[in-house]
Structure formats: structure tokens, C-alpha cells
């Protein structure tokens, strides 16, 4: 089985634009809404979503990076030590509407860990999840994104790779691939 392109140019840009329009419908002026990109790969999508939302709305939107490495249930089960990424949140989320952003939603365990990690920054009013790609048939926890770019049926022997090669979501080199893992 060969690798398959799931989203390329211009579909990726259109998908991000559609996700932003859905966010605008539900959050209007973003006065009480913040974005949190999940480390490590969700931050690239979160930056693009923030740029598009700000260009559509003319409003400054808070964006933070959240690392949930030490909150994962498999943290101590790894063969080698895990290197954590930086959490960069320079605002409180107490009473805010939080949109967690990740590039690929697989089992839901990363999101569960992120929900636990978020509590260090306050108790949000509401939490929503935005994922560019959702892998069907692999949920380990009862969590599902509120905003979905694309759903894809995958096997355990496959993975989804989101490539961000250039700045800006209109770059021709940005692609989403379904890749067969080497056996």
C-alpha cells in the first residue's frame, strides 16, 4: 500500500478557513475565548488558525502552547526518557472559553492529558477541541473534537503526518499524508 495525500494545496487552506468560519460562528468577537495549541505539533496549526481568525475578525486573539507530557498516562512506560516541550501561556484561562487545537486526533489520550495540564492555569468556562484530522476507529477515551477538518479511516499500521514546510497556510508545500509505517 502506498502513502496517500489526504490534504494538499488548496484543500488544506480551504479546510483551515472553514474551521475558522465555524469558530467565528460560535465565538463571534473572541472577547472571552483563547486558543491553546497542543505541543508539539498542534502549535503549527494553532498559529495558522490564529492568523486567519485575526484577519477575518480584526480582533487580537490570545494563543498559548500547552505541553501535557507529564500528564500522560503512558509517561513512565516509555523505554527512553521523554523530552518535554515548553508550555507558553501568558494569560489566565479562568472563566474563559478555551479552544484546544491539535493537528491529528487519534486515541484521545493526549487531549485527556491536556485537560489535566490546563488546570494549572485556571478553570475554564468551557473547553472545545479543534483537530485538523481525526483518525476513526481508534478512540481510547470518550472524547471527540467539536471542530474537524477531515475524518479518515486508518489502520494501526498507518499514521497521519502533517507537514508544515512554509509559513502561511497557502504554501504549496504544506500537506497532510496517510503513511504506512515500516514493518
Number of C-alpha atoms within 10 A of each C-alpha: 5 7 13 12 13 19 21 18 15 14 14 22 20 16 17 21 19 15 20 21 16 15 18 15 9 9 13 13 15 20 13 15 21 21 28 28 27 25 24 18 17 22 22 22 22 25 21 19 22 19 16 20 23 15 11 13 13 10 13 14 17 16 22 19 24 25 21 24 20 16 16 16 12 10 13 11 8 8 7 7 9 11 8 12 14 13 17 14 16 11 12 13 23 16 13 18 20 22 21 27 30 26 26 24 26 21 19 19 19 20 23 17 17 23 16 14 18 20 12 11 13 13 16 17 13 13 16 14 19 28 24 24 24 26 18 14 13 15 14 10 11 9 14 18 19 14 20 21 20 15 15 13 11 18 13 9 10 14 17 24 17 21 14 17 12 11 12 15 26 17 16 15 14 20 20 23 16 19 18 17 12 6 4
